[in-house]
Amino acid sequence: MVILLLLSWLSASAATFRHTGGASVPLKGWRRRMIQATLSRLTRTLFFVMGFRVKVKGKVASLQEAPIFVAAPHSSFFDAIVSALTGMPSIVSRAENLSTPIFGTILSSLQPVAVSRQDPDSRKNTVSEITNRALSRGQWPQILIFPEGTCTNRSCLITFKQGAFIPGVPVQPVLLRYPNKLDTVTWTWQGYSLKELCIMTLCQLFTKVEVEFLPVYVPTEEERNDPVLFANRVRQTMATALKVPVTDHTFEDCRLMISAGQLTLPMEAGLVEFTKISKKLNLKWNHVREQLDTFAAIASASKGGRIGIEEFAEYLKLPISDVLRELFLLFDRNGDGTIDFREYVIGLSILCNPANTEETIHMAFKLFDQDDDGTITEKEFACIIQSALGLPDLDVSNLFKEIDADETGKLSYDEFKNFALEHPEYAKLFTTYLELQRHQVGMAEEDDDIQPSEAKHTPIRKSAVLDSETRPTARNKVCPADYEEDNSSTSDKKDD
């Protein structure tokens, strides 16, 4: 094995010796033929010596037929056998891999599309480079891409990334199977390390691998204009041939799973179908990752990585009341009595964040500041909170102290705003309270309409109505009995 690696390194070094232009100019002539012939044979021999018995089905497409190979499911570093079977095409690789001794030289000879995690424009540049090569009309070799973007256990096909499909050129799907009784090749987020897998695989008498080349998939005009549709249809074709299901989980979900594990949550808590909800709700991964920290802080006391009504109330420093139950139900989309991380993210995005605007925060501050002195005392704060929750004897001192950052006994607008932005869950409580106030005003107007005729013609000042909407005080307190009648005004919001 060592001799084969050294021979491969020598071949790669010879092919790239004094090559002008580096990775920006394709290898041609004898250099390219050396890579395709010599390096390909050496790689096949290396896998044979390691005990791999490879069975090939189908026909490898030419460069003119399919500029891009898409291989799945991606489950191991041993999947590199596909490179040897396809004539050592270019691949997409991390830039750090190019500096690895011996392997870095071999990898560089393939002129890979390098991805740098430090470069914020790396993703865009990678897609651009793949497109340029795929449309170069034979100037560059074919490209091998594993569109899942991470290793899985081969039980399903996760969402394909769009990089291989944006160029809109024909692709050849390549299927990988490891039909062995003992699995020593799968390398995922949980399980054996790279070193352990290598040792276990080398200890096997032989390891079976099946590589199947499906017919070239030529995109329709609609698919060329829609990379997501193109990727999904290719994925479905491959899943059908593999007889496995597809799932909307992505590499980003794997990253969230790792983060969940680090936060002592069950790893499956991070599975939120990120790509799907990020498109619908316009979410960024970093923002969801921050929300995972908050979710973990709330769910830390519960079992199973879910939030119950008790943990929800404790986090908000509020007692369990009808209003709090109503808010909890808005988050609990499946009605199982708990909130998982996916429900929490959707709830914040749909219910709380839209309500937590500068206008709403300013309106809330004006509502609490009953004497218009620019600050909120604990008494003023308690008045509205007690009214909103229908609990006139509620002690809100702990919540008030948490908001009162400078410990002056009064809340400034900046303190109030900062707390509201950091805790958007309260925004829905406030807007629900305002809806209830408006409903009461509406009921009052209806009562006026059914008064005797001499009262019906009594003029009602518009300013009085506006004042009761925007500046409710202690006289507008809502008792629990009143609130029971008005629950229907907010309960239908769960059907978002």
VOGU-3710 file (C-alpha; in Angstrom, 3 decimals, decimal comma):
1> mvillllswl> 0,000/0,000/0,000  2,788/2,406/0,870  4,554/1,640/-2,417  1,325/2,267/-4,370  0,816/5,583/-2,576  4,357/6,668/-3,372  3,946/5,678/-7,027  0,693/7,655/-7,180  2,457/10,643/-5,647  5,271/10,385/-8,231
11> sasaatfrht> 2,749/10,184/-11,094  0,854/13,196/-9,795  4,086/15,156/-9,319  5,259/14,323/-12,842  1,910/15,302/-14,383  1,955/18,707/-12,717  5,695/19,382/-13,022  6,282/22,879/-14,439  2,633/23,227/-15,341  2,050/26,927/-15,913
21> ggasvplkgw> -1,214/28,448/-14,756  -1,764/26,187/-11,765  -5,359/25,273/-11,029  -6,747/27,965/-13,356  -5,461/26,263/-16,547  -6,595/22,696/-17,382  -4,033/19,921/-17,831  -3,820/18,778/-21,431  -1,970/16,310/-23,640  0,347/13,815/-21,990
31> rrrmiqatls> -0,252/15,343/-18,556  -3,949/14,605/-18,657  -3,402/11,128/-20,156  -0,979/10,269/-17,344  -3,611/11,215/-14,782  -6,344/9,268/-16,567  -4,296/6,139/-17,225  -1,507/5,800/-14,663  -3,148/7,374/-11,619  -6,462/5,666/-12,340
41> rltrtlffvm> -4,838/2,204/-12,513  -2,784/2,793/-9,385  -5,892/3,853/-7,466  -7,806/0,762/-8,571  -4,873/-1,431/-7,568  -4,710/0,259/-4,171  -8,376/-0,495/-3,488  -7,863/-4,095/-4,647  -4,942/-4,544/-2,233  -7,116/-3,124/0,566
51> gfrvkvkgkv> -9,583/-5,942/-0,097  -12,233/-4,081/-2,120  -14,045/-6,145/-4,749  -15,754/-3,721/-7,086  -18,722/-4,623/-9,268  -19,557/-2,101/-11,986  -22,958/-1,805/-13,654  -23,843/0,422/-16,568  -21,672/2,491/-18,873  -19,564/5,519/-18,008
61> aslqeapifv> -20,680/8,566/-20,021  -18,183/10,537/-22,056  -17,353/14,201/-21,479  -19,567/15,196/-24,404  -22,499/13,180/-23,049  -22,312/14,360/-19,415  -19,850/16,966/-18,101  -20,880/16,173/-14,513  -21,146/12,970/-12,465  -23,429/13,066/-9,410
71> aaphssffda> -22,769/10,227/-6,960  -24,938/9,148/-4,018  -25,447/8,069/-1,351  -22,231/9,496/0,053  -21,356/7,493/3,169  -17,584/7,052/3,323  -14,172/8,300/2,245  -13,940/4,958/0,427  -16,435/6,414/-2,075  -13,320/7,782/-3,794
81> ivsaltgmps> -13,310/4,519/-5,775  -15,739/6,292/-8,142  -12,909/8,627/-9,194  -10,783/5,695/-10,397  -13,716/4,209/-12,319  -14,513/7,485/-14,099  -10,972/8,348/-15,251  -9,958/10,611/-12,341  -12,276/13,583/-12,988  -12,042/16,876/-11,118
91> ivsraenlst> -13,779/16,946/-7,753  -15,002/19,490/-5,233  -12,748/19,492/-2,162  -11,902/21,602/0,860  -8,946/23,895/0,245  -7,245/22,552/3,408  -6,980/19,076/1,839  -4,584/20,374/-0,810  -1,891/20,952/1,810  -1,972/17,363/3,120
101> pifgtilssl> 1,328/15,518/2,532  1,253/13,018/-0,364  -2,548/13,052/-0,642  -2,514/16,821/-1,272  -0,221/16,384/-4,294  -2,388/13,581/-5,686  -5,507/15,661/-5,129  -3,954/18,760/-6,748  -3,225/16,786/-9,915  -6,996/16,369/-10,350
111> qpvavsrqdp> -7,340/20,177/-10,373  -10,222/20,183/-7,896  -12,677/22,982/-7,292  -11,407/24,170/-3,913  -13,848/25,298/-1,238  -12,559/27,561/1,539  -14,574/27,864/4,758  -12,730/31,073/5,633  -13,787/32,858/2,447  -17,341/34,264/2,747
121> dsrkntvsei> -17,636/34,265/-1,060  -16,421/30,667/-1,385  -19,861/29,191/-2,048  -20,569/31,657/-4,837  -17,103/31,187/-6,338  -17,443/27,402/-6,216  -20,730/27,453/-8,117  -19,236/29,855/-10,656  -16,180/27,614/-11,190  -18,318/24,491/-11,594
131> tnralsrgqw> -20,466/26,297/-14,157  -17,459/27,573/-16,112  -15,910/24,105/-16,292  -19,167/22,355/-17,191  -19,751/24,822/-20,047  -16,133/24,809/-21,312  -16,951/22,435/-24,199  -14,307/19,873/-23,372  -11,525/22,204/-22,197  -11,846/20,885/-18,648
141> pqilifpegt> -12,313/17,228/-17,610  -15,563/15,936/-16,157  -16,476/16,863/-12,582  -17,466/14,378/-9,875  -19,803/15,788/-7,221  -21,446/14,222/-4,187  -24,525/16,490/-4,088  -25,595/15,516/-0,566  -22,627/17,477/0,758  -22,068/15,185/3,744
151> ctnrsclitf> -21,880/11,515/4,692  -25,043/9,601/5,618  -25,799/5,982/6,520  -27,303/5,212/3,075  -30,800/4,637/4,480  -32,191/7,547/2,434  -31,142/10,394/0,148  -31,054/13,804/1,820  -31,592/17,072/-0,057  -29,160/17,597/-2,947
161> kqgafipgvp> -27,237/20,852/-3,057  -27,747/22,834/-6,253  -24,099/23,284/-7,343  -24,105/20,356/-9,792  -27,401/21,428/-11,328  -27,046/25,192/-11,733  -25,057/24,848/-15,019  -28,097/23,115/-16,524  -26,013/20,498/-18,369  -26,677/16,734/-18,619
171> vqpvllrypn> -25,483/14,767/-15,594  -24,846/11,063/-15,066  -26,179/9,684/-11,772  -23,817/7,211/-10,076  -25,106/4,866/-7,363  -22,971/3,411/-4,573  -23,793/0,268/-2,611  -21,834/-1,688/0,009  -23,648/-5,069/0,232  -21,649/-6,462/3,157
181> kldtvtwtwq> -22,930/-8,299/6,235  -20,620/-6,240/8,446  -20,544/-2,516/7,735  -17,018/-1,193/8,255  -17,151/1,704/5,798  -19,929/4,081/6,937  -18,417/7,290/8,299  -21,051/9,580/9,779  -21,361/12,146/12,562  -21,853/9,437/15,155
191> gyslkelcim> -19,856/6,220/15,069  -16,350/5,038/14,356  -13,483/7,391/13,581  -11,556/7,416/10,316  -8,692/5,440/11,847  -11,017/2,832/13,360  -12,865/2,328/10,082  -9,623/1,878/8,161  -8,371/-0,741/10,601  -11,677/-2,650/10,643
201> tlcqlftkve> -11,953/-2,576/6,847  -8,382/-3,817/6,374  -9,101/-6,654/8,797  -11,874/-7,932/6,513  -11,034/-10,637/4,000  -12,757/-8,526/1,356  -15,242/-5,651/1,107  -17,893/-5,623/-1,612  -18,686/-2,426/-3,515  -21,258/-1,954/-6,268
211> veflpvyvpt> -21,041/1,103/-8,492  -23,906/1,593/-10,925  -23,882/4,186/-13,706  -27,428/5,185/-14,590  -28,359/6,596/-18,018  -27,443/10,248/-18,539  -30,120/12,595/-17,242  -30,760/15,377/-19,753  -32,621/18,305/-18,169  -35,724/19,786/-19,738
221> eeerndpvlf> -35,986/23,503/-20,387  -37,948/23,877/-17,167  -35,267/22,036/-15,193  -32,458/24,105/-16,718  -34,204/27,218/-15,458  -34,916/25,703/-12,028  -31,884/24,001/-10,369  -33,978/22,943/-7,355  -36,433/21,091/-9,575  -33,548/19,576/-11,554
231> anrvrqtmat> -31,828/18,367/-8,379  -35,029/16,941/-6,874  -35,899/14,962/-9,987  -32,397/13,521/-10,302  -32,507/12,623/-6,613  -35,870/10,904/-7,047  -34,524/8,933/-10,026  -31,565/7,752/-7,944  -33,727/6,969/-4,901  -36,066/4,874/-7,024
241> alkvpvtdht> -33,135/2,869/-8,396  -31,723/2,437/-4,883  -35,167/1,636/-3,429  -34,701/4,106/-0,590  -36,813/7,111/0,459  -35,874/10,770/0,149  -35,883/13,288/2,982  -35,736/17,087/3,136  -32,912/17,098/5,676  -29,609/18,664/4,625
251> fedcrlmisa> -26,005/19,169/5,698  -27,152/22,158/7,735  -29,364/19,810/9,770  -26,289/17,699/10,506  -24,496/20,791/11,785  -27,468/21,609/14,009  -27,466/18,011/15,271  -23,845/18,362/16,340  -24,639/21,669/18,051  -27,615/20,085/19,820
261> gqltlpmeag> -25,369/17,315/21,137  -22,866/19,865/22,407  -25,702/21,611/24,264  -26,617/18,295/25,978  -29,786/17,999/23,899  -30,662/14,807/21,992  -28,942/15,124/18,611  -32,220/14,565/16,782  -33,454/17,846/18,290  -31,424/19,643/15,609
271> lveftkiskk> -33,351/18,033/12,757  -35,603/20,843/11,553  -35,558/20,350/7,754  -33,518/23,526/7,577  -33,627/24,070/3,809  -37,418/23,844/3,714  -38,152/26,184/6,613  -35,321/28,577/5,731  -36,859/29,213/2,305  -40,384/29,589/3,619
281> lnlkwnhvre> -39,435/31,790/6,577  -36,311/33,480/5,127  -34,054/32,224/7,915  -30,260/32,125/8,039  -28,369/29,205/9,579  -26,540/31,407/12,102  -29,856/32,820/13,316  -31,333/29,330/13,789  -28,148/28,260/15,582  -28,589/31,164/18,033
291> qldtfaaias> -32,190/30,118/18,606  -30,937/26,610/19,430  -28,962/28,098/22,341  -32,104/29,721/23,724  -34,139/26,554/23,179  -31,509/24,510/25,020  -31,623/26,941/27,952  -35,395/26,492/28,216  -35,444/22,724/27,653  -32,454/21,915/29,865
301> askggrigie> -34,668/20,916/32,780  -36,922/18,660/30,684  -36,326/15,190/29,326  -36,210/14,411/25,643  -35,170/17,864/24,460  -38,693/19,303/24,404  -40,333/22,221/26,207  -43,379/21,604/28,366  -45,773/24,222/29,690  -43,886/24,285/33,001
311> efaeylklpi> -40,499/25,038/31,374  -42,177/27,616/29,112  -43,693/29,429/32,081  -40,465/29,276/34,083  -38,464/30,744/31,198  -40,915/33,652/30,849  -40,997/34,035/34,654  -44,788/33,926/34,517  -47,315/31,602/36,142  -49,324/29,119/34,118
321> sdvlrelfll> -52,503/30,944/33,138  -55,100/30,784/30,380  -53,233/33,414/28,355  -49,923/31,558/28,705  -51,586/28,279/27,707  -52,994/30,013/24,647  -49,510/31,227/23,666  -48,062/27,771/24,319  -50,669/26,174/22,038  -49,680/28,549/19,235
331> fdrngdgtid> -46,168/27,095/19,398  -47,293/23,490/19,903  -48,314/22,892/16,300  -49,031/19,164/16,581  -50,851/19,456/19,905  -48,782/16,857/21,759  -48,313/19,052/24,823  -44,644/19,848/24,116  -42,653/22,195/21,874  -39,749/20,738/19,893
341> freyviglsi> -37,024/22,868/18,341  -38,665/22,940/14,908  -41,935/24,194/16,414  -40,003/26,742/18,456  -38,232/28,154/15,377  -41,462/28,324/13,366  -43,336/29,870/16,293  -40,771/32,627/16,757  -40,698/33,366/13,028  -44,446/33,365/12,399
351> lcnpanteet> -45,926/34,490/15,708  -43,392/36,464/17,719  -40,844/38,111/15,434  -43,460/39,802/13,166  -45,139/41,154/16,303  -41,858/42,303/17,823  -41,439/45,412/15,670  -40,127/48,824/16,685  -43,668/50,152/16,431  -45,039/47,423/18,695
361> ihmafklfdq> -42,270/47,878/21,253  -42,823/51,650/21,295  -46,573/51,150/21,667  -45,994/48,703/24,509  -43,710/51,138/26,294  -46,307/53,918/26,000  -48,930/51,534/27,333  -46,855/50,632/30,408  -45,749/54,241/31,005  -49,102/55,375/32,354
371> dddgtiteke> -47,933/58,759/33,701  -45,959/59,655/30,525  -42,726/60,396/32,412  -40,529/58,343/30,042  -39,947/55,501/32,490  -41,882/52,492/33,776  -42,159/51,808/37,480  -42,706/48,340/38,900  -46,258/49,316/39,831  -47,034/50,409/36,255
381> faciiqsalg> -45,382/47,281/34,904  -47,359/45,027/37,237  -50,639/46,738/36,346  -50,479/45,804/32,641  -48,943/42,342/33,133  -51,594/41,432/35,679  -54,269/42,761/33,381  -52,902/40,917/30,328  -52,746/37,592/32,181  -55,961/38,082/34,098
391> lpdldvsnlf> -54,122/37,580/37,401  -54,572/40,664/39,632  -52,444/39,195/42,459  -49,481/38,192/40,269  -46,005/39,055/41,634  -43,872/40,361/38,734  -40,919/41,597/40,770  -38,481/38,967/39,469  -39,352/39,706/35,857  -39,086/43,443/36,470
401> keidadetgk> -35,640/43,069/38,064  -34,395/41,086/35,059  -35,409/43,897/32,701  -34,077/46,629/35,012  -30,428/46,281/33,932  -29,159/49,383/35,761  -31,122/48,528/38,939  -32,673/52,000/39,259  -36,154/50,722/39,999  -37,387/52,225/36,737
411> lsydefknfa> -37,253/50,954/33,170  -35,971/53,225/30,435  -37,059/52,753/26,831  -33,659/51,295/25,888  -33,843/48,699/28,670  -37,392/47,811/27,656  -36,491/47,582/23,963  -33,367/45,458/24,510  -35,288/42,983/26,631  -38,112/42,793/24,072
421> lehpeyaklf> -35,684/42,092/21,222  -33,920/39,374/23,206  -37,204/37,773/24,307  -39,625/37,958/21,346  -41,996/35,504/23,060  -43,423/38,387/25,107  -44,429/40,230/21,941  -47,232/37,779/21,253  -48,536/38,152/24,796  -48,667/41,909/24,333
431> ttylelqrhq> -50,350/41,830/20,908  -52,893/39,326/22,239  -53,643/41,750/25,054  -54,119/44,597/22,566  -56,462/42,443/20,475  -58,475/41,777/23,588  -58,649/45,495/24,370  -59,840/46,251/20,829  -62,411/43,481/21,118  -63,720/45,042/24,330
441> vgmaeedddi> -63,978/48,431/22,634  -65,894/46,821/19,790  -68,261/45,122/22,219  -68,812/48,417/23,988  -69,740/50,074/20,697  -72,190/47,285/19,933  -73,771/47,733/23,356  -74,176/51,435/22,592  -75,914/50,564/19,298  -78,635/48,578/21,062
451> qpseakhtpi> -79,403/51,258/23,693  -82,790/53,034/23,658  -83,203/55,573/20,883  -82,580/58,523/23,173  -79,190/57,038/24,107  -78,357/55,874/20,588  -78,134/59,435/19,358  -75,755/60,453/22,120  -72,485/61,477/20,400  -69,412/59,315/21,170
461> rksavldset> -66,109/61,105/20,978  -63,622/59,295/18,656  -60,765/60,383/20,873  -62,229/58,389/23,733  -62,147/55,215/21,678  -58,616/55,830/20,556  -57,563/56,581/24,089  -58,980/53,273/25,327  -57,216/51,393/22,549  -53,778/52,841/22,932
471> rptarnkvcp> -53,645/53,761/26,621  -55,450/51,048/28,629  -54,859/51,487/32,378  -55,919/49,701/35,542  -59,592/50,404/34,789  -59,290/48,112/31,723  -58,162/45,049/33,683  -59,411/41,769/32,292  -60,570/39,044/34,632  -60,080/35,345/33,755
481> adyeednsst> -63,809/34,866/33,260  -63,906/37,585/30,603  -60,967/36,073/28,783  -62,581/32,616/28,544  -65,240/34,089/26,285  -62,707/35,636/23,909  -60,276/32,755/23,393  -61,596/32,196/19,890  -60,022/35,429/18,721  -56,551/33,939/18,856
491> sdkkdd> -56,948/30,163/18,833  -57,312/29,942/15,058  -53,825/31,406/14,535  -52,304/27,953/14,878  -53,346/27,176/11,293  -50,453/29,191/9,852
//
